Structures are given as structure tokens and as C-alpha cells.
Amino acid sequence: MNRRQFISGSAAVSLAVAAAVAQAHPGHDHGAHDHQHGAAANPYEAARKAAGHCVSAGQACLAHCIDLLSRGDTSMKDCAAAANQMLALCGALQNLAAQRSPLTPALAKVCAEACKQCAAACKKHAAHHAECKACYESCTNCARECEKIAA
């Protein structure tokens, strides 16, 4: 199969799927959906975004810590542990906040504490490691946003 055949075959499959969905739900009116409710309507959106930044910065920080730990630099062990803990909670917060889950405020309280602990661990290394500095800053912001919605 050449590229053109693959592309036209893929397009045909996409059209067939769309037609099947339309036939399966013939009376379904997409005009009734509020597709614009997005970020402005989600009371947890700022915390969701802050948690996303934390996850991104935390992944880089944890990878950096693991690299240094693998070379025998045990000074990063507390930073790695705090980042790992924060990553689990911020990832969960992102998911719940995006879904507007009623559990979000309760998780935000725990997430704020994890971010404070991670920020404290990263602050010790922020002057020497860009990854720790970025993680410190994102955790500080995330803790602030989580506290706004925490139950």
C-alpha cells in the first residue's frame, strides 16, 4: 500500500465512522450542547492549570534528581521523594478538576500540602539546579491555587 492509498483509506474510514455515529443517533442535536462552557465555567480551572505546570516541572525535576542519584549524589533524595509524591497528587488533581468533581476541593487540600513540601525540598537546590528552581516556582503557585479551592 502506498501513501496515497493509505491516506485515502484513512479518510474513507473517518467518513464511515462519522456516518455510522450520525445514523446511530439520528435525533441527536449537537446545537443543544454548551461547547463553550470551558475554562470560564470551571471553578477549578486555575488549580487544574497550576497542577499541570507542577506535573511538567516536577517530571523534569524528578528526572534530574534520579540522574544525580544514579551518579551517587544523595543530596537529591529528599527532593526526588517530594517531587514523586507531588506528581501523584497533582496528576490526580488535574483529572478531578477537569471533570469538576465534587472531590476536587478535598484533594486540593492534600495537594497544597504536597506542593509545599516539594517546594521546600526544591528550594534548597534552586540556586544550583534549574529543574529544582522551576519545580519550586510551580509548586509554590500550585499550593496557592489549591488553597483557594481547598475544603
CYANA upper distance limits for C-alpha pairs under 8 A (distance plus 0.5 A):
  1 MET  CA      5 GLN  CA      6.62
  1 MET  CA      6 PHE  CA      7.02
  2 ASN  CA      6 PHE  CA      6.77
  3 ARG  CA      7 ILE  CA      6.62
  4 ARG  CA      8 SER  CA      6.54
  5 GLN  CA      9 GLY  CA      6.34
  6 PHE  CA     10 SER  CA      6.51
  7 ILE  CA     11 ALA  CA      6.67
  8 SER  CA     12 ALA  CA      6.62
  9 GLY  CA     13 VAL  CA      6.73
 10 SER  CA     14 SER  CA      6.73
 11 ALA  CA     15 LEU  CA      6.74
 12 ALA  CA     16 ALA  CA      6.60
 13 VAL  CA     17 VAL  CA      6.65
 14 SER  CA     18 ALA  CA      6.74
 15 LEU  CA     19 ALA  CA      6.62
 16 ALA  CA     20 ALA  CA      6.60
 17 VAL  CA     21 VAL  CA      6.69
 18 ALA  CA     22 ALA  CA      6.71
 19 ALA  CA     23 GLN  CA      6.65
 20 ALA  CA     24 ALA  CA      6.54
 21 VAL  CA     25 HIS  CA      6.79
 22 ALA  CA     26 PRO  CA      6.21
 29 ASP  CA     33 HIS  CA      8.40
 37 HIS  CA     41 ALA  CA      5.89
 37 HIS  CA     42 ASN  CA      8.24
 38 GLY  CA     42 ASN  CA      7.13
 39 ALA  CA     45 GLU  CA      6.37
 40 ALA  CA     45 GLU  CA      8.16
 42 ASN  CA     98 ALA  CA      8.26
 42 ASN  CA    100 ARG  CA      7.16
 43 PRO  CA    100 ARG  CA      8.13
 44 TYR  CA     48 ARG  CA      6.59
 44 TYR  CA     97 ALA  CA      5.83
 44 TYR  CA     98 ALA  CA      7.94
 44 TYR  CA    100 ARG  CA      7.33
 44 TYR  CA    104 THR  CA      8.24
 44 TYR  CA    149 ILE  CA      7.68
 45 GLU  CA     49 LYS  CA      6.65
 45 GLU  CA     97 ALA  CA      7.22
 45 GLU  CA     98 ALA  CA      7.62
 46 ALA  CA     50 ALA  CA      6.63
 46 ALA  CA    145 GLU  CA      7.04
 47 ALA  CA     51 ALA  CA      6.47
 47 ALA  CA     94 GLN  CA      8.29
 47 ALA  CA     97 ALA  CA      7.91
 47 ALA  CA    142 CYS  CA      7.01
 47 ALA  CA    145 GLU  CA      5.56
 47 ALA  CA    146 CYS  CA      6.10
 47 ALA  CA    149 ILE  CA      8.38
 48 ARG  CA     52 GLY  CA      6.72
 48 ARG  CA     93 LEU  CA      7.13
 48 ARG  CA     94 GLN  CA      5.26
 48 ARG  CA     95 ASN  CA      8.40
 48 ARG  CA     97 ALA  CA      6.08
 48 ARG  CA     98 ALA  CA      7.17
 49 LYS  CA     53 HIS  CA      6.88
 49 LYS  CA     94 GLN  CA      7.95
 50 ALA  CA     54 CYS  CA      6.74
 50 ALA  CA    138 SER  CA      7.55
 50 ALA  CA    141 ASN  CA      7.15
 50 ALA  CA    142 CYS  CA      5.32
 50 ALA  CA    145 GLU  CA      7.45
 51 ALA  CA     55 VAL  CA      6.64
 51 ALA  CA     90 CYS  CA      5.53
 51 ALA  CA     91 GLY  CA      7.49
 51 ALA  CA     93 LEU  CA      7.30
 51 ALA  CA     94 GLN  CA      6.48
 51 ALA  CA    142 CYS  CA      6.31
 52 GLY  CA     56 SER  CA      6.79
 52 GLY  CA     90 CYS  CA      7.68
 52 GLY  CA     91 GLY  CA      7.81
 52 GLY  CA     94 GLN  CA      6.97
 53 HIS  CA     57 ALA  CA      6.60
 53 HIS  CA    138 SER  CA      6.62
 54 CYS  CA     58 GLY  CA      6.06
 54 CYS  CA     87 LEU  CA      7.94
 54 CYS  CA     90 CYS  CA      7.42
 54 CYS  CA    135 CYS  CA      7.03
 54 CYS  CA    138 SER  CA      5.62
 54 CYS  CA    139 CYS  CA      6.25
 54 CYS  CA    142 CYS  CA      7.35
 55 VAL  CA     59 GLN  CA      6.47
 55 VAL  CA     86 MET  CA      8.44
 55 VAL  CA     87 LEU  CA      6.05
 55 VAL  CA     90 CYS  CA      6.85
 55 VAL  CA     91 GLY  CA      7.08
 56 SER  CA     60 ALA  CA      7.15
 57 ALA  CA     61 CYS  CA      6.65
 57 ALA  CA    131 GLU  CA      7.48
 57 ALA  CA    134 ALA  CA      6.48
 57 ALA  CA    135 CYS  CA      5.39
 57 ALA  CA    138 SER  CA      7.41
 58 GLY  CA     62 LEU  CA      6.40
 58 GLY  CA     83 ALA  CA      6.19
 58 GLY  CA     84 ASN  CA      8.18
 58 GLY  CA     86 MET  CA      8.14
 58 GLY  CA     87 LEU  CA      6.90
 58 GLY  CA    135 CYS  CA      5.95
 59 GLN  CA     63 ALA  CA      6.60
 59 GLN  CA     83 ALA  CA      8.26
 59 GLN  CA     87 LEU  CA      7.89
 60 ALA  CA     64 HIS  CA      6.67
 60 ALA  CA    131 GLU  CA      6.62
 61 CYS  CA     65 CYS  CA      6.63
 61 CYS  CA     80 ALA  CA      8.10
 61 CYS  CA     83 ALA  CA      7.73
 61 CYS  CA    131 GLU  CA      5.27
 61 CYS  CA    132 CYS  CA      6.06
 61 CYS  CA    134 ALA  CA      8.49
 61 CYS  CA    135 CYS  CA      6.88
 62 LEU  CA     66 ILE  CA      6.56
 62 LEU  CA     79 CYS  CA      8.21
 62 LEU  CA     80 ALA  CA      5.82
 62 LEU  CA     83 ALA  CA      6.53
 62 LEU  CA     84 ASN  CA      7.32
 63 ALA  CA     67 ASP  CA      6.67
 64 HIS  CA     68 LEU  CA      6.81
 64 HIS  CA    131 GLU  CA      7.50
 65 CYS  CA     69 LEU  CA      6.45
 65 CYS  CA     76 MET  CA      6.08
 65 CYS  CA     77 LYS  CA      7.77
 65 CYS  CA     79 CYS  CA      7.61
 65 CYS  CA     80 ALA  CA      6.10
 66 ILE  CA     70 SER  CA      6.48
 66 ILE  CA     80 ALA  CA      7.53
 67 ASP  CA     71 ARG  CA      7.07
 68 LEU  CA     72 GLY  CA      7.05
 68 LEU  CA     73 ASP  CA      5.81
 68 LEU  CA     74 THR  CA      8.16
 68 LEU  CA     76 MET  CA      7.64
 69 LEU  CA     73 ASP  CA      5.32
 69 LEU  CA     74 THR  CA      6.00
 69 LEU  CA     75 SER  CA      8.41
 69 LEU  CA     76 MET  CA      7.04
 69 LEU  CA     77 LYS  CA      7.57
 76 MET  CA     80 ALA  CA      6.57
 77 LYS  CA     81 ALA  CA      6.67
 78 ASP  CA     82 ALA  CA      6.59
 78 ASP  CA    121 ALA  CA      6.83
 79 CYS  CA     83 ALA  CA      6.54
 79 CYS  CA    118 CYS  CA      7.27
 79 CYS  CA    121 ALA  CA      5.43
 79 CYS  CA    122 CYS  CA      6.21
 80 ALA  CA     84 ASN  CA      6.54
 81 ALA  CA     85 GLN  CA      6.75
 82 ALA  CA     86 MET  CA      6.61
 82 ALA  CA    114 ALA  CA      7.82
 82 ALA  CA    117 GLN  CA      6.87
 82 ALA  CA    118 CYS  CA      5.20
 82 ALA  CA    121 ALA  CA      7.26
 83 ALA  CA     87 LEU  CA      6.51
 83 ALA  CA    118 CYS  CA      6.07
 84 ASN  CA     88 ALA  CA      7.09
 85 GLN  CA     89 LEU  CA      7.15
 85 GLN  CA    114 ALA  CA      7.28
 86 MET  CA     90 CYS  CA      6.40
 86 MET  CA    111 CYS  CA      7.55
 86 MET  CA    114 ALA  CA      5.72
 86 MET  CA    115 CYS  CA      6.38
 86 MET  CA    118 CYS  CA      7.07
 87 LEU  CA     91 GLY  CA      6.40
 88 ALA  CA     92 ALA  CA      6.89
 89 LEU  CA     93 LEU  CA      6.61
 89 LEU  CA    107 LEU  CA      8.32
 89 LEU  CA    110 VAL  CA      8.29
 89 LEU  CA    111 CYS  CA      6.13
 89 LEU  CA    114 ALA  CA      7.98
 90 CYS  CA     94 GLN  CA      6.61
 90 CYS  CA    111 CYS  CA      6.80
 91 GLY  CA     95 ASN  CA      7.06
 92 ALA  CA     96 LEU  CA      6.77
 93 LEU  CA     97 ALA  CA      6.27
 93 LEU  CA    104 THR  CA      7.09
 93 LEU  CA    107 LEU  CA      7.06
 93 LEU  CA    108 ALA  CA      7.27
 93 LEU  CA    111 CYS  CA      7.92
 94 GLN  CA     98 ALA  CA      6.56
 95 ASN  CA     99 GLN  CA      6.93
 96 LEU  CA    100 ARG  CA      6.63
 96 LEU  CA    101 SER  CA      5.68
 96 LEU  CA    103 LEU  CA      7.65
 96 LEU  CA    104 THR  CA      6.15
 97 ALA  CA    101 SER  CA      6.62
 97 ALA  CA    104 THR  CA      6.26
100 ARG  CA    104 THR  CA      7.64
103 LEU  CA    107 LEU  CA      6.86
104 THR  CA    108 ALA  CA      6.41
104 THR  CA    150 ALA  CA      8.35
105 PRO  CA    109 LYS  CA      7.00
105 PRO  CA    146 CYS  CA      8.36
105 PRO  CA    149 ILE  CA      5.96
105 PRO  CA    150 ALA  CA      4.86
105 PRO  CA    151 ALA  CA      5.41
106 ALA  CA    110 VAL  CA      7.52
106 ALA  CA    150 ALA  CA      6.45
106 ALA  CA    151 ALA  CA      5.68
107 LEU  CA    111 CYS  CA      6.48
107 LEU  CA    150 ALA  CA      7.93
108 ALA  CA    112 ALA  CA      6.40
108 ALA  CA    146 CYS  CA      5.42
108 ALA  CA    147 GLU  CA      7.39
108 ALA  CA    149 ILE  CA      7.25
108 ALA  CA    150 ALA  CA      5.50
108 ALA  CA    151 ALA  CA      8.03
109 LYS  CA    113 GLU  CA      7.15
109 LYS  CA    146 CYS  CA      7.01
109 LYS  CA    147 GLU  CA      6.93
109 LYS  CA    150 ALA  CA      5.17
109 LYS  CA    151 ALA  CA      6.85
110 VAL  CA    114 ALA  CA      6.84
111 CYS  CA    115 CYS  CA      6.58
111 CYS  CA    143 ALA  CA      7.66
111 CYS  CA    146 CYS  CA      7.44
112 ALA  CA    116 LYS  CA      6.70
112 ALA  CA    142 CYS  CA      7.40
112 ALA  CA    143 ALA  CA      4.66
112 ALA  CA    144 ARG  CA      7.75
112 ALA  CA    146 CYS  CA      5.91
112 ALA  CA    147 GLU  CA      6.76
113 GLU  CA    117 GLN  CA      6.75
113 GLU  CA    143 ALA  CA      7.55
114 ALA  CA    118 CYS  CA      6.61
115 CYS  CA    119 ALA  CA      6.41
115 CYS  CA    139 CYS  CA      5.32
115 CYS  CA    140 THR  CA      7.19
115 CYS  CA    142 CYS  CA      7.26
115 CYS  CA    143 ALA  CA      5.99
116 LYS  CA    120 ALA  CA      6.62
116 LYS  CA    139 CYS  CA      7.14
116 LYS  CA    140 THR  CA      7.04
116 LYS  CA    143 ALA  CA      6.75
117 GLN  CA    121 ALA  CA      6.79
118 CYS  CA    122 CYS  CA      6.55
118 CYS  CA    135 CYS  CA      8.42
118 CYS  CA    136 TYR  CA      7.52
118 CYS  CA    139 CYS  CA      7.27
119 ALA  CA    123 LYS  CA      6.33
119 ALA  CA    135 CYS  CA      7.46
119 ALA  CA    136 TYR  CA      4.85
119 ALA  CA    137 GLU  CA      7.79
119 ALA  CA    139 CYS  CA      5.99
119 ALA  CA    140 THR  CA      6.61
120 ALA  CA    124 LYS  CA      7.48
120 ALA  CA    136 TYR  CA      7.88
121 ALA  CA    125 HIS  CA      8.12
122 CYS  CA    126 ALA  CA      6.46
122 CYS  CA    132 CYS  CA      5.46
122 CYS  CA    133 LYS  CA      7.16
122 CYS  CA    135 CYS  CA      7.23
122 CYS  CA    136 TYR  CA      5.82
123 LYS  CA    127 ALA  CA      8.29
123 LYS  CA    132 CYS  CA      7.50
123 LYS  CA    133 LYS  CA      7.25
123 LYS  CA    136 TYR  CA      6.35
125 HIS  CA    129 HIS  CA      6.39
125 HIS  CA    132 CYS  CA      6.46
125 HIS  CA    133 LYS  CA      7.71
126 ALA  CA    130 ALA  CA      6.90
126 ALA  CA    131 GLU  CA      8.11
126 ALA  CA    132 CYS  CA      5.44
126 ALA  CA    133 LYS  CA      4.55
126 ALA  CA    134 ALA  CA      8.33
126 ALA  CA    136 TYR  CA      7.68
127 ALA  CA    133 LYS  CA      7.45
129 HIS  CA    133 LYS  CA      6.89
130 ALA  CA    134 ALA  CA      6.67
131 GLU  CA    135 CYS  CA      6.66
132 CYS  CA    136 TYR  CA      6.44
133 LYS  CA    137 GLU  CA      6.72
134 ALA  CA    138 SER  CA      6.65
135 CYS  CA    139 CYS  CA      6.43
136 TYR  CA    140 THR  CA      6.60
137 GLU  CA    141 ASN  CA      6.83
138 SER  CA    142 CYS  CA      6.52
139 CYS  CA    143 ALA  CA      6.46
140 THR  CA    144 ARG  CA      6.91
141 ASN  CA    145 GLU  CA      6.80
142 CYS  CA    146 CYS  CA      6.46
143 ALA  CA    147 GLU  CA      6.60
144 ARG  CA    148 LYS  CA      7.13
145 GLU  CA    149 ILE  CA      7.61
146 CYS  CA    150 ALA  CA      6.30
